[in-house]
Amino acid sequence: MPQQGNEQFYPFLRIRVFHQDFHQLTAMIKAERLTRRFGGLTAVDQVDLNVPQGSVTGFLGPNGAGKTTTMRMLCGVLTPTSGQAWINGIEVNTHPEQTRVQIGYLPESAPIYPEMRVEEYLRFRARLYHIEESVKSIPRVLDQCGLTHVRRRIIGQLSRGYRQRVALSAALLHEPKVLILDEPTAGLDPTQIDTIRSLIAELSQDRAILLSTHVLSEVEALCDSIVMIAGGRVLASGTLESLCAGDEKVCEVEIDAAGLSILRADSSRFQLVEVIEQEDGWCHCQVTAAGLSDPRPVIASTVTSGGGRLRTIESPRQPLEEVFRSLLTSDRSERDQA
Amino acid sequence: MRSVLAITGRDLRSLFLSPAGYVVTALFLLLSGIIFMRQIFLAGQPASMSQMLDFDALLLLFVCPALTMRSICEERRQGTWELLMASPPGMGRIVIGKFLAATGFLIVLLGLTFPYVILLEVYGRPDPGELLSGYLGVLLMGSLYLASGILASAMSGSQTIAFLLTVFFWILIGLARVGAGSLNPALADILFAIEPYARLQDFTTGLIDTANIVYFIAGISMFLLIAISILEMGRRR
């Protein structure tokens, strides 16, 4: 990928950072054919990623799928065996320091130094990233992550939820444009999960977030798009709607009795698979239309033009869990055959 | 430089807060004190610290690996090593930061023996040149042990193994020199050249030889560079 945008020199780091024009280049996190082998084991196999600014991409997969390895390669912790990754348009392997300064990384289990105090740990991290620690950044992240009242506490004495927040606040300290979060809510109680999720949703407004998880509800709650991975390979990627879209030939409609009669009368075009008459007079039906991949516009116009009333019309959506499970099953059978 | 100092400060604080740091300090001062009282602080003895410094150098063979064994192993165990690797400072700055922290602790440790020097100054007339040269030698030798300890910590996944690796490496170098003398004089010469204890004795007797300084600095640099290379290779393994 060519380097575009404005170049800025950071004298304290003695590095140049290429700030990209986001209108020209939308992918803040990009990976092409990213591969990592450990001896004979291929942990990550030709993974492609594309995370634009202002979005949360869920990196979904079972344990050992290659999520953490991929994230480590994006952060420069591991070097890929082959393939390339870019952060904000800058290649990770050729410009490691320039990319690391733009990433906020929260590894799995949120490791932090237990003997340090919260504020002290943030000061240490600020010095690592060359930030003016005392003036703005630390109070900002303490406030953002709800840590102001525990800022003088020893990290090892805090609850897991607070430790997770401390780790997240450290990842936000240098105001990174890219956040890579490896299972940020693992092991937290429901209240803590809600807090962290709200924070992530707030942060996603102006950042690109790659969020690894195997909690499907988390993906549904937070993510704009999903990358499903298993055995190191991407099984599917896309928006939640596109991945969970069911059979578009089947429509679920809610119509009144007149609408039902219209559809029944036109049996050459429409077939009513299932009809459930509801107490309030509306009928819930599953309808197919011969020869049409998406029959919704035709059904809607036929019902309304014939004087019937239509309350809802939609293609049934598959649960994410089911999509994920079927992808995993087909991947396993493919591997077994191979 | 700021990031190096950040790592140094954090590690130094961790060393001062860890029970291992206190135990090491207490034992070092206790044993040094015994040698001082039994061998040096006696009527009719020359006002020289060389005996205590020679003994301190021997203690450092165990003290320094105890200080460095956790420098990288512990970070790996806690998972914080991954955060350091994902932060802007390169491996060189991380390793140098850790080495400076351990050296800083060693300086404090040696500084705590300063009351013995004052006692000697009160009751005798020690040669300040010999004292300074002796302390410089012990510091250089300790730093060499620290650098090799950091290498062992980088190579090993366990603190105990890192400690033993460093201790046995230097014991082996010392023993091999003695043993090789009877077998092969040429090999004995080589081992004599790489063995630090004989060079330290020059310092403790007040002789500052540039060759010895170069030896210690080269040795420290070599161990640190190998540690940096090994850790950098860890990204690719």
Interface residues (C-beta under 8 A of the other chain):
Chain A: F12 L13 I15 F38 R72 C75 G76 V77 L78 T79 P96 E97 R100 V101 I103 Y105 P107 S109 P111 I112 Y113 P114 E115 M116 F124 R125 R127 L128 Y129 H130 A170
Chain B: R2 S3 L5 A6 I7 G9 R10 R13 S14 L17 S18 Q78 G79 T80 E82 L83 L84 M85 A86 S87 P88 P89 G90 R235 R236 R237
